[in-house]
Amino acid sequence: MVAISPFRALRYNAEQFGDLTPVLSPPYDVITPDEQERLYAASPHNVVRLILGKQSASDTETDNRYTRAQRDFSAWRQGGALRADTAPALYVIRHTFREAGQAHTRLGFIALLGLDDATVRQVYRHEATLAAPKVDRTKLMEAIPANLEPIFCVYPDDGGGLQRLLEGITARAATAAGRLDDDQVQLWAVSDPALIEQIQRGLAASAMLIADGHHRFEVARSQRQRYPWVMSYFASMADPALEIRPIHRVVEAPLDVAALGAVCTTTPARSLEDVMAWLKASDDQGRFGACAGSKCYQVEVTPTAMAQWLMAPTVPLPLATLDVSILHGLVLPRLGINGSGVTYTGNLAHAVQAAGQPSGRTAAWLLRGIPLAQVFALASQGLLLSPKSTYFYPKVPSGLVMNPWDVLP
């Protein structure tokens, strides 16, 4: 039984921020240093100052990114930049973005998700988590006892009934709107008890998958005695604009073709475009793109190495067939990479750029996305993929709503 609840969101004051564009931000975990600077410059009230404040070499225990976020949060509330809604509501979000020149729109809504045992049993996690992000989010939650960003869940919607209900809500004028880069984001506050109850009933018997926000979910779960809910965004698995992209790896190790020779064939490619087309042309296991300096390669695990890997994998067999498991369990160890020395990005261009130094000391490893049905099936069995295995696109913008724990529903 999945429990969701309306809440009185803390939102940017429409009298000051009729257009939310200056205050919106991507989620904290995909903000680059350059983007952080741009968001800081966009507005002294941009939500990045709360979710990913700047660090300084002069930071102390009493003056650091967390204490500064706490001061900003308090000042914005006291000064009226942030105001709590007067009535509990669910918040419908229409996110319009462009892909390959075409406009796409994804519908979802934000509500509170229960952290009770009955609900959590129906909430499937699909990725292992890392210690450092959980420590970071815990420190932020200790400084600001609130959900500043929603986690992202997807749910089965057989027949599309909930999707049609959300579409009906968006026929009226939006409550708030803004842009994030080239994306348009609109919000509707839904306080009608009958509509809320209809949505609650529609989700009550559904299992759901955490698409994004595993670290924030685990931190919230650890704090459930203090606050038994976590703010969550919900999207239908039937929404055609819901997409899973891969997360590429940038590895602090040269692309040593000789070292890979025992397990892979490595073929030079004419261009990055050729590599990506080759990746997408087959569902065969163990295909990767690799770029270092100005060169790109098609890398494929040999049949012999694949058979040996599947006979004695280091992860459960259903996970062992995934490219991400093969990369981390079989391929990268050949380069001396066994956990550390890896950074992650869902942006292909950023990955290739990071590995484009003439020194050749780093390499970008490019992967394919994992189908949603496969992710859901594995998660329903309690199987966890490697950290940073999926990139649900587009991410849910931050700054639309917040949930301070001192505001009662």
Rosetta blueprint (number, residue, H / E / L):
1 M L
2 V L
3 A L
4 I E
5 S E
6 P L
7 F E
8 R L
9 A L
10 L E
11 R E
12 Y E
13 N L
14 A L
15 E L
16 Q L
17 F L
18 G L
19 D L
20 L L
21 T H
22 P H
23 V H
24 L L
25 S E
26 P L
27 P L
28 Y H
29 D H
30 V H
31 I L
32 T L
33 P H
34 D H
35 E H
36 Q H
37 E H
38 R H
39 L H
40 Y H
41 A H
42 A H
43 S L
44 P L
45 H L
46 N L
47 V L
48 V H
49 R H
50 L H
51 I H
52 L L
53 G L
54 K L
55 Q L
56 S L
57 A L
58 S L
59 D L
60 T L
61 E L
62 T L
63 D L
64 N L
65 R H
66 Y H
67 T H
68 R H
69 A H
70 Q H
71 R H
72 D H
73 F H
74 S H
75 A H
76 W H
77 R H
78 Q H
79 G L
80 G L
81 A L
82 L E
83 R E
84 A E
85 D L
86 T L
87 A L
88 P L
89 A E
90 L E
91 Y E
92 V E
93 I E
94 R E
95 H E
96 T E
97 F E
98 R E
99 E E
100 A L
101 G L
102 Q E
103 A E
104 H E
105 T E
106 R E
107 L E
108 G E
109 F E
110 I E
111 A E
112 L E
113 L E
114 G E
115 L L
116 D L
117 D H
118 A H
119 T H
120 V H
121 R L
122 Q L
123 V E
124 Y E
125 R L
126 H L
127 E E
128 A L
129 T L
130 L L
131 A H
132 A H
133 P H
134 K H
135 V H
136 D H
137 R H
138 T H
139 K H
140 L H
141 M H
142 E H
143 A H
144 I L
145 P L
146 A E
147 N E
148 L L
149 E L
150 P L
151 I E
152 F E
153 C E
154 V E
155 Y E
156 P L
157 D L
158 D H
159 G H
160 G H
161 G H
162 L H
163 Q H
164 R H
165 L H
166 L H
167 E H
168 G H
169 I H
170 T L
171 A L
172 R L
173 A L
174 A L
175 T L
176 A E
177 A E
178 G E
179 R E
180 L E
181 D L
182 D L
183 D E
184 Q E
185 V E
186 Q E
187 L E
188 W E
189 A E
190 V E
191 S L
192 D L
193 P H
194 A H
195 L H
196 I H
197 E H
198 Q H
199 I H
200 Q H
201 R H
202 G H
203 L H
204 A H
205 A L
206 S L
207 A L
208 M E
209 L E
210 I E
211 A E
212 D E
213 G L
214 H H
215 H H
216 R H
217 F H
218 E H
219 V H
220 A H
221 R H
222 S H
223 Q L
224 R L
225 Q L
226 R L
227 Y L
228 P L
229 W E
230 V E
231 M E
232 S E
233 Y E
234 F E
235 A E
236 S E
237 M L
238 A L
239 D L
240 P L
241 A L
242 L L
243 E E
244 I E
245 R E
246 P L
247 I L
248 H E
249 R E
250 V E
251 V E
252 E L
253 A L
254 P L
255 L L
256 D L
257 V H
258 A H
259 A H
260 L H
261 G L
262 A L
263 V L
264 C E
265 T E
266 T E
267 T E
268 P E
269 A E
270 R L
271 S L
272 L H
273 E H
274 D H
275 V H
276 M H
277 A H
278 W H
279 L H
280 K H
281 A L
282 S L
283 D L
284 D L
285 Q L
286 G L
287 R E
288 F E
289 G E
290 A E
291 C E
292 A E
293 G L
294 S L
295 K E
296 C E
297 Y E
298 Q E
299 V E
300 E E
301 V E
302 T L
303 P H
304 T H
305 A H
306 M H
307 A H
308 Q H
309 W H
310 L H
311 M H
312 A L
313 P L
314 T L
315 V L
316 P L
317 L H
318 P H
319 L H
320 A H
321 T L
322 L L
323 D H
324 V H
325 S H
326 I H
327 L H
328 H H
329 G H
330 L H
331 V H
332 L H
333 P H
334 R H
335 L H
336 G L
337 I L
338 N L
339 G L
340 S L
341 G L
342 V E
343 T E
344 Y E
345 T E
346 G L
347 N L
348 L H
349 A H
350 H H
351 A H
352 V H
353 Q H
354 A H
355 A L
356 G L
357 Q L
358 P L
359 S L
360 G L
361 R L
362 T L
363 A E
364 A E
365 W E
366 L E
367 L L
368 R L
369 G L
370 I L
371 P L
372 L H
373 A H
374 Q H
375 V H
376 F H
377 A H
378 L H
379 A H
380 S H
381 Q L
382 G L
383 L L
384 L L
385 L E
386 S L
387 P L
388 K L
389 S L
390 T L
391 Y E
392 F E
393 Y E
394 P L
395 K L
396 V L
397 P L
398 S E
399 G L
400 L L
401 V L
402 M E
403 N E
404 P E
405 W L
406 D L
407 V L
408 L L
409 P L
